[in-house]
Every structure is written in C-alpha cells, then in structure tokens.
Amino acid sequence: MKSDLDLLMQEHNMDALLVVGPGQHNPAMVYLTGGAHLTSAFLIKKRGSPPVLFYNSMERDEAAKSGFRTINLDTYRLQKPPEKTDNDGLHLMVSRFQMMFKDAGLSSGRVAICGQSDAGMAFAVFSALQAASPDMTLVGEAGEALLLQAMATKDSVEVERIRRVGQTTVAVVGQVADFLTSHRVKDGILIKHDGSPLTIGEVKNQINLWLAERGAENAQGLIFSSEYDAAVPHSTGSSSNLLRLGKTIIFDIYPCELGGGYFYDLTRTWCLGYAPDGALALYEDVLDVYNQVTYTLKPGIPFRTYQELACEVFKARGHVTIQENPLTEEGYVHNLGHGVGLHVHEKPFSRHNSQAEELLEPGVVFTVEPGLYYPQRNLGVRLENTLWMRPNGQVEILAEYPLDLILPMK
C-alpha cells in the first residue's frame, strides 16, 4: 500500500523516487497523485518526506488537487551555456532537474526513476543528468519494481474504485447479453433489423459506447472472439466475423476508469441458443477448476500454488497443461491469474516462476481465470472473475455476474 512506501524505499536502498510523465494513463503518476489532468509533470518523493509535484502553469489547479506541495516549472529561469551548441536543450533540461532536486531537499543519494516518457529522450536526459550529478545515482528499473510491490495490496479507497469499475463492467456485460439475444436468427446467424448479419466489430462498437456512457474506457482494447479465434487466448476477434448459434464466444473485458485509472477484468464464455457437447464438456472442466481453486483460496499462500492446483486438475481430466509442456498450444496454455489495479496485469502473478513472496494476502485484488483451448476444434472456454482478499482473509468477488454458458435467444 502507499502507506508502505517509505519502508519499501528503505528496503530497496532508495533515497528518492522521481516520477515522470502525464497524470493520466501513467500508473506511477496516477498512483501517487490520484489521476489529476496533468499533460506533463514531475514528482519527487524523498524518503521520509511528502512528495513535491512540479507542474505546467496552465494546470496549477489540477496540480493542487494532489494535496502535495507544488512548484510551477516556469519558475525555473534556465540559463543557456555561454556558447551555443547542439545540446542547448539537453543542458537546460539537466539544469532544471538539478534545481528541482534542490527544491525537493535532495542533494545526494540513490534516486529511482519511473513513469512514462519517450525512451530516446529519457535516455539522453538521464544519462546527461547522471554525468552532471556525481553525488547521485539514478536507477532505472528499481522505481517500477518498488511501486509494483506497494501496489500489490490495496487500501479501502482503491478497492472501492475497482469495485465501481467492476459494477460498470457487469452492467455492460449484461447489456451485451441482452443485445445479442434480442436479435433475429436466420440460418443460424444473428440478423439485424435491416436483414444484414450482425458482426463482431459492431458488437465491439456497442461495448465501447456503453462503457463511455458509464464513465469507463477500454484503454487496452477487449476480446470478443468466436470459433477459431476463441481457441487462441489473446485473439481479440475478427471484426468481420459473424455471430452464429452454438459457437463458443469468449468475451474478455478489462476496462478502466476514464483517464487511465483502476482496471477491472472479467471473462465469460457464451454459446448463443445452445451448446454442442464438445463445448459443454470443456466448460464443465473449466468451471470445475474455477470452483476448486476459489473454494480453497487462503491468505498467505503463494499465488503460484493455485496454478499448480489448476494444472493438476486439468491433467487429471485428460488435458495437456503448460506444467508438463510449456510450449503447448492446446489444452491449458496460460497461467491462472494476476493482480489487478492501475495495471490490468500486476503483482501478484501465478506463473510457476513467480517469486514465493507473491502471496495472496489481505488487500490483494486478483483474478482467477482458468481456460481450455483447442484450435483444431474451433473451441475455447475461459471463465474469469476479479476477487479481493478482505482484511479477515475471506475472498470476495467484487462484481458478480452469472457464469452461465448458454444464452437463450429471445
């Protein structure tokens, strides 16, 4: 949690954090500022001290919403070097950072850099800044690692924000189910009022519209795939494909708050009208694994332990898993779940090589999403919910929606 930040900085041997980039669609900056509308900003968090936010003068009111001490970047009157060179701009940026560090009370130590910026420009600026600041050590990868560790557990405010996105998500999923089942059917294909077939692209457009109306967005797209595409886990679904009765549809939706805030993640597998025996058999196996895992979740257990359980159950039911064949493209081909927050995928992870410290502990928000995929049979099934491990160790689904396979046509 954010309250652990100073302790984590001490454990990582970091004297300060430098966060760069916009205030939206930038998890590191959103985490610390709350998501203010800042097109370009810098934040310096010295260990043991509150952050200082450096902002563009046109966004002074947005910066003030952070509650931090704020400094207008325009107050730094930068002096060009005596002789004009091709690196005038770089020199000015380095000088500004040095003044920012001074105003944040930082003259030496280890500084972890994180956030979002153009990679080439960031490399040039921070390389030059390091050369000009011998008393400081700039560290690239530690900032993200440190923040991801803090983000792994959520406070009550964060959980409620994720819950609200979840409520929006299930409301839109319900709209999609009603939309699909209200269509007429001709020769097994869903037909619109004008007699033309309904396409997956049109369904996706409706989903984006309904999310926007509810104050959310598909910042990283969504998966709405059928037939062969449903049998390849991250195939998003071909926009021109038609919707047919009895074919598995994988609907994986992971929207976030408008502006790039907290995410939610949910997957359902549907068959319109009826389910063929093959699809029903896969669904029952996936549902069984989902139930066995969720019924046995306990605090303090490494997440990867439940991935091992999922592999064991699938293997006992005759499916190949990545545990015995890491390169398999059919059967159980992915990991069981991941943390959810300002990233749609964040710690803890369930993969077999995850750290033992990636625990399911109170405060963690995470997914459970077993699936089975058989491309040669045009069949794929996945079920996913986002869960929260409460302070008492009990697990709660943050937004409920039925796990039913079959959607009866109206």
MARMIPA-55426 format. One line per 2 residues: number of its first residue (from 1); for each residue x, y, z of C-alpha. Coordinates in nm, 3 decimals. Each point is the difference from the previous one (the first is absolute). Layout:
# residues N
NUM> X/Y/Z ~ ...
***
This chain:
# residues 410
1> 0.000/0.000/0.000 ~ 0.102/0.364/-0.034
3> 0.046/0.014/0.377 ~ 0.285/-0.251/-0.044
5> 0.190/0.216/-0.248 ~ 0.267/0.140/0.234
7> 0.069/-0.344/0.145 ~ 0.027/-0.150/-0.349
9> 0.235/0.279/-0.108 ~ 0.220/-0.082/0.297
11> -0.006/-0.373/-0.080 ~ 0.095/0.077/-0.363
13> 0.272/0.243/0.115 ~ -0.163/0.293/-0.179
15> 0.023/0.357/0.127 ~ -0.257/0.140/-0.241
17> -0.244/-0.075/-0.279 ~ -0.021/0.208/-0.317
19> -0.325/-0.053/-0.191 ~ -0.029/0.146/-0.349
21> -0.275/0.042/-0.257 ~ -0.370/0.086/-0.019
23> -0.249/-0.030/0.282 ~ -0.226/-0.240/-0.191
25> 0.065/-0.337/-0.168 ~ 0.323/-0.006/0.201
27> -0.038/-0.242/0.294 ~ 0.293/0.130/0.206
29> -0.123/0.361/-0.014 ~ -0.366/-0.096/0.047
31> 0.093/-0.209/0.304 ~ 0.163/0.292/0.178
33> -0.212/0.295/-0.120 ~ -0.342/-0.166/-0.035
35> -0.033/0.065/-0.373 ~ 0.001/0.378/-0.042
37> -0.012/0.132/-0.357 ~ 0.368/0.080/-0.048
39> 0.134/-0.013/-0.354 ~ 0.364/0.002/0.113
41> 0.119/0.000/0.358 ~ 0.273/-0.118/0.234
43> -0.031/-0.129/0.354 ~ 0.286/-0.042/0.248
45> -0.063/-0.207/0.311 ~ 0.288/0.017/0.246
47> 0.001/-0.281/0.252 ~ -0.161/0.116/0.321
49> -0.149/0.311/-0.161 ~ -0.325/0.070/-0.190
51> 0.025/0.023/-0.379 ~ 0.063/0.323/-0.188
53> -0.189/0.039/-0.329 ~ 0.144/0.214/-0.282
55> -0.263/0.115/-0.250 ~ -0.073/0.205/-0.310
57> -0.143/0.343/0.094 ~ -0.320/-0.058/-0.199
59> -0.077/-0.300/0.222 ~ 0.055/0.158/0.341
61> -0.351/-0.082/0.124 ~ 0.030/-0.361/-0.113
63> 0.336/-0.029/0.175 ~ -0.148/0.146/0.319
65> -0.253/-0.287/0.013 ~ 0.284/-0.233/0.094
67> 0.026/0.165/0.342 ~ 0.380/0.006/-0.035
69> 0.238/0.290/0.003 ~ 0.005/0.125/-0.359
71> 0.255/0.200/-0.198 ~ -0.063/0.166/-0.335
73> 0.258/-0.114/-0.254 ~ -0.001/0.349/-0.151
75> 0.169/0.134/0.315 ~ 0.326/-0.157/-0.114
77> 0.171/0.265/-0.211 ~ 0.245/-0.214/-0.188
79> 0.330/0.142/-0.124 ~ 0.142/-0.115/-0.330
81> 0.368/-0.098/-0.012 ~ 0.240/0.281/-0.093
83> 0.059/-0.139/-0.348 ~ -0.285/-0.133/-0.211
85> 0.023/-0.373/-0.063 ~ -0.221/-0.270/-0.147
87> -0.077/-0.111/0.356 ~ -0.146/0.327/0.131
89> -0.339/-0.163/0.066 ~ 0.154/-0.294/0.179
91> 0.210/0.229/0.217 ~ -0.308/0.200/0.100
93> -0.196/-0.312/0.096 ~ 0.287/-0.131/0.211
95> 0.030/0.338/0.175 ~ -0.371/-0.002/0.075
97> 0.015/-0.347/0.155 ~ 0.290/0.107/0.218
99> -0.202/0.297/0.128 ~ -0.305/-0.223/0.055
101> 0.206/-0.241/0.209 ~ 0.131/0.292/0.208
103> -0.351/0.132/0.062 ~ -0.112/-0.348/0.104
105> 0.280/-0.008/0.259 ~ 0.211/-0.251/-0.187
107> 0.371/0.053/-0.056 ~ 0.132/-0.357/-0.011
109> -0.104/-0.366/0.019 ~ -0.167/-0.266/-0.210
111> -0.298/0.111/-0.210 ~ -0.237/-0.250/-0.164
113> -0.156/0.121/-0.325 ~ -0.343/-0.115/-0.117
115> -0.297/0.116/-0.204 ~ -0.047/0.056/-0.371
117> 0.211/0.197/-0.244 ~ 0.144/-0.031/-0.350
119> 0.270/-0.266/0.036 ~ 0.261/0.175/-0.213
121> -0.045/0.338/0.164 ~ -0.005/-0.153/0.349
123> 0.325/-0.187/-0.068 ~ 0.172/0.316/-0.121
125> -0.123/0.221/0.285 ~ 0.064/-0.242/0.285
127> 0.339/-0.104/-0.135 ~ 0.100/0.366/-0.010
129> -0.153/0.065/0.341 ~ 0.198/-0.289/0.149
131> 0.322/0.130/-0.150 ~ -0.069/0.348/0.141
133> -0.101/-0.127/0.346 ~ 0.284/-0.213/0.143
135> -0.152/-0.004/0.348 ~ -0.315/-0.170/-0.128
137> -0.061/-0.348/-0.139 ~ -0.294/-0.024/-0.239
139> -0.158/-0.346/-0.014 ~ -0.242/-0.096/-0.277
141> -0.167/-0.330/0.077 ~ -0.032/0.036/0.378
143> -0.272/0.265/-0.011 ~ -0.255/-0.217/-0.178
145> 0.092/-0.303/0.213 ~ -0.040/0.200/0.319
147> -0.336/0.145/-0.101 ~ -0.131/-0.336/-0.125
149> 0.083/-0.147/0.339 ~ -0.193/0.280/0.171
151> -0.290/-0.035/-0.246 ~ -0.039/-0.373/0.068
153> -0.224/0.068/0.300 ~ -0.284/0.252/-0.019
155> -0.148/0.229/0.262 ~ -0.376/0.039/0.040
157> -0.018/0.300/-0.236 ~ 0.175/-0.191/-0.278
159> -0.223/-0.304/0.049 ~ -0.314/0.210/-0.028
161> 0.126/0.160/-0.321 ~ 0.065/-0.345/-0.147
163> -0.342/-0.115/0.120 ~ -0.169/0.292/-0.177
165> 0.177/-0.089/-0.326 ~ -0.113/-0.358/0.058
167> -0.361/0.110/0.042 ~ 0.026/0.193/-0.326
169> 0.155/-0.305/-0.165 ~ -0.273/-0.245/0.097
171> -0.270/0.251/-0.095 ~ 0.150/0.025/-0.350
173> 0.043/-0.378/-0.022 ~ -0.371/-0.030/0.079
175> -0.080/0.251/-0.276 ~ 0.207/-0.207/-0.244
177> -0.184/-0.319/0.094 ~ -0.339/0.171/-0.050
179> 0.119/0.152/-0.327 ~ 0.110/-0.335/-0.143
181> -0.301/-0.202/0.110 ~ -0.250/0.258/-0.132
183> 0.111/-0.050/-0.361 ~ -0.187/-0.209/-0.252
185> 0.166/-0.313/-0.134 ~ 0.016/-0.115/-0.361
187> 0.182/-0.319/-0.101 ~ 0.171/-0.001/0.340
189> 0.136/0.357/-0.037 ~ -0.104/0.307/0.200
191> -0.180/0.251/-0.223 ~ -0.060/0.373/0.051
193> -0.326/0.182/-0.070 ~ 0.111/0.088/-0.353
195> 0.059/-0.367/-0.081 ~ 0.381/0.020/0.000
197> 0.206/-0.224/0.230 ~ 0.135/0.131/0.331
199> 0.381/0.013/0.014 ~ 0.243/-0.019/0.289
201> 0.127/0.349/-0.091 ~ -0.349/0.143/0.052
203> -0.025/-0.169/0.340 ~ 0.335/0.150/0.103
205> -0.116/0.346/-0.106 ~ -0.306/-0.035/0.223
207> 0.218/-0.113/0.292 ~ 0.225/0.304/-0.033
209> -0.303/0.230/-0.017 ~ -0.165/-0.150/0.306
211> 0.323/0.022/0.200 ~ 0.049/0.364/-0.097
213> -0.357/0.081/0.105 ~ 0.084/-0.141/0.345
215> 0.331/0.187/0.037 ~ 0.239/-0.284/-0.085
217> 0.220/-0.086/-0.297 ~ 0.166/-0.294/-0.171
219> 0.348/0.148/0.025 ~ 0.161/-0.330/-0.105
221> -0.275/-0.133/-0.226 ~ -0.211/-0.307/0.067
223> -0.044/-0.359/-0.114 ~ -0.323/-0.105/-0.166
225> 0.088/-0.305/-0.206 ~ -0.180/-0.300/-0.142
227> 0.071/-0.336/-0.165 ~ 0.373/-0.034/-0.085
229> 0.089/0.338/0.156 ~ -0.151/-0.112/0.329
231> 0.246/-0.291/0.004 ~ 0.304/0.236/0.004
233> -0.008/0.173/0.342 ~ 0.094/0.357/-0.097
235> -0.158/0.014/-0.345 ~ -0.220/0.307/0.028
237> -0.255/-0.121/-0.256 ~ -0.023/0.092/-0.368
239> -0.232/0.297/-0.052 ~ -0.156/-0.149/-0.315
241> -0.090/-0.334/0.159 ~ -0.368/-0.083/0.042
243> -0.179/-0.122/0.313 ~ -0.130/-0.357/-0.032
245> -0.212/-0.216/0.228 ~ 0.181/-0.272/0.192
247> 0.353/0.141/-0.048 ~ 0.209/0.091/0.303
249> 0.053/0.371/0.055 ~ 0.274/0.115/0.238
251> -0.079/0.344/0.136 ~ 0.295/0.139/0.199
253> -0.061/0.359/0.107 ~ 0.251/0.202/0.204
255> -0.102/0.366/0.010 ~ 0.143/0.271/0.223
257> -0.114/0.327/0.146 ~ -0.015/0.278/-0.255
259> 0.345/0.153/-0.031 ~ 0.196/-0.316/0.077
261> -0.083/-0.077/0.361 ~ -0.082/-0.331/0.167
263> -0.089/-0.305/-0.211 ~ -0.243/-0.289/0.033
265> 0.032/-0.336/-0.179 ~ -0.277/-0.247/-0.081
267> -0.042/-0.281/-0.253 ~ -0.305/-0.202/-0.094
269> -0.045/-0.272/-0.260 ~ -0.336/-0.009/-0.174
271> -0.182/-0.218/-0.250 ~ -0.303/0.162/-0.158
273> -0.311/-0.217/-0.001 ~ 0.165/-0.329/0.088
275> 0.337/-0.159/0.074 ~ 0.139/-0.298/-0.194
277> 0.122/-0.294/0.208 ~ 0.367/0.086/-0.058
279> -0.041/0.357/0.122 ~ -0.206/-0.114/0.298
281> 0.266/-0.255/0.104 ~ 0.278/0.262/-0.008
283> -0.217/0.248/0.188 ~ -0.070/-0.252/0.276
285> 0.372/-0.072/0.040 ~ 0.086/0.371/0.016
287> -0.282/0.070/0.244 ~ 0.118/-0.287/0.220
289> 0.354/0.143/0.016 ~ -0.135/0.349/0.068
291> -0.211/-0.134/0.289 ~ 0.276/-0.215/0.148
293> 0.244/0.290/-0.002 ~ -0.237/0.262/0.139
295> -0.125/-0.233/0.274 ~ 0.355/-0.062/0.124
297> 0.142/0.355/-0.010 ~ 0.169/0.091/0.327
299> 0.212/0.298/0.113 ~ 0.376/-0.029/0.014
301> 0.029/-0.258/-0.281 ~ 0.225/0.066/-0.306
303> -0.226/0.061/-0.299 ~ 0.197/-0.250/-0.208
305> -0.126/-0.276/0.232 ~ -0.346/0.036/-0.154
307> 0.142/-0.012/-0.351 ~ 0.146/-0.339/0.094
309> -0.342/-0.110/0.126 ~ -0.167/0.107/-0.325
311> 0.255/-0.196/-0.204 ~ -0.052/-0.311/0.213
313> -0.379/0.007/-0.040 ~ 0.013/0.065/-0.374
315> 0.257/-0.276/-0.047 ~ -0.220/-0.245/0.196
317> -0.282/0.084/-0.242 ~ 0.215/-0.087/-0.300
319> 0.123/0.342/-0.111 ~ 0.359/0.095/-0.077
321> 0.123/0.292/0.214 ~ 0.301/0.232/-0.005
323> 0.128/-0.176/0.309 ~ 0.105/-0.307/-0.200
325> 0.034/0.175/-0.338 ~ 0.079/0.374/0.027
327> -0.035/0.042/-0.379 ~ -0.340/-0.163/-0.039
329> -0.251/0.189/-0.215 ~ -0.298/-0.210/0.103
331> -0.148/-0.094/0.334 ~ 0.091/0.226/0.291
333> 0.249/0.242/-0.153 ~ 0.026/0.295/0.240
335> 0.019/0.094/0.367 ~ -0.281/0.012/0.249
337> -0.007/0.368/0.084 ~ 0.166/0.328/0.089
339> -0.042/0.307/0.214 ~ -0.223/0.285/-0.122
341> 0.033/0.370/0.075 ~ 0.139/0.295/-0.196
343> 0.141/-0.264/-0.234 ~ -0.237/-0.263/-0.136
345> 0.281/-0.250/0.075 ~ 0.209/0.060/0.309
347> 0.133/-0.180/0.307 ~ -0.066/-0.259/0.128
349> 0.037/-0.236/-0.297 ~ -0.080/-0.371/0.004
351> 0.259/-0.120/-0.253 ~ 0.224/-0.285/0.113
353> 0.312/0.221/0.017 ~ -0.166/0.277/0.201
355> 0.172/0.092/0.323 ~ -0.107/-0.187/0.311
357> -0.067/0.344/0.152 ~ -0.284/0.058/-0.249
359> -0.263/-0.104/0.250 ~ -0.375/0.011/0.007
361> -0.019/0.213/0.312 ~ -0.260/0.237/0.143
363> -0.035/0.306/-0.222 ~ 0.086/-0.176/-0.327
365> -0.236/0.037/-0.297 ~ 0.053/-0.280/-0.252
367> -0.159/-0.212/-0.271 ~ -0.074/-0.369/-0.026
369> -0.035/-0.094/-0.369 ~ 0.045/-0.364/-0.101
371> -0.055/-0.087/-0.366 ~ 0.023/-0.277/-0.260
373> 0.078/0.047/-0.371 ~ -0.017/-0.234/-0.298
375> 0.070/0.190/-0.326 ~ -0.048/-0.303/-0.225
377> -0.352/-0.037/0.142 ~ -0.079/0.374/-0.008
379> -0.070/-0.018/0.374 ~ 0.113/0.221/0.285
381> -0.141/0.054/0.350 ~ 0.116/0.239/0.272
383> -0.168/0.122/0.320 ~ 0.137/0.289/0.203
385> -0.094/0.210/0.299 ~ 0.186/0.272/0.187
387> 0.021/-0.071/0.372 ~ 0.110/0.186/0.311
389> 0.155/-0.166/0.304 ~ -0.163/0.187/0.285
391> 0.186/0.100/0.320 ~ -0.148/-0.307/0.175
393> 0.140/-0.233/-0.268 ~ -0.334/-0.071/-0.166
395> -0.025/0.033/-0.378 ~ -0.265/0.214/-0.167
397> -0.095/0.036/-0.367 ~ -0.006/0.376/-0.048
399> -0.275/-0.005/-0.266 ~ -0.222/-0.306/-0.044
401> -0.123/-0.123/-0.337 ~ -0.137/-0.348/-0.091
403> 0.245/-0.259/-0.132 ~ -0.262/-0.156/-0.230
405> 0.120/-0.142/-0.331 ~ -0.324/0.010/-0.200
407> -0.181/0.324/-0.082 ~ -0.357/-0.092/-0.110
409> -0.116/0.201/-0.300 ~ -0.303/0.217/0.061
***
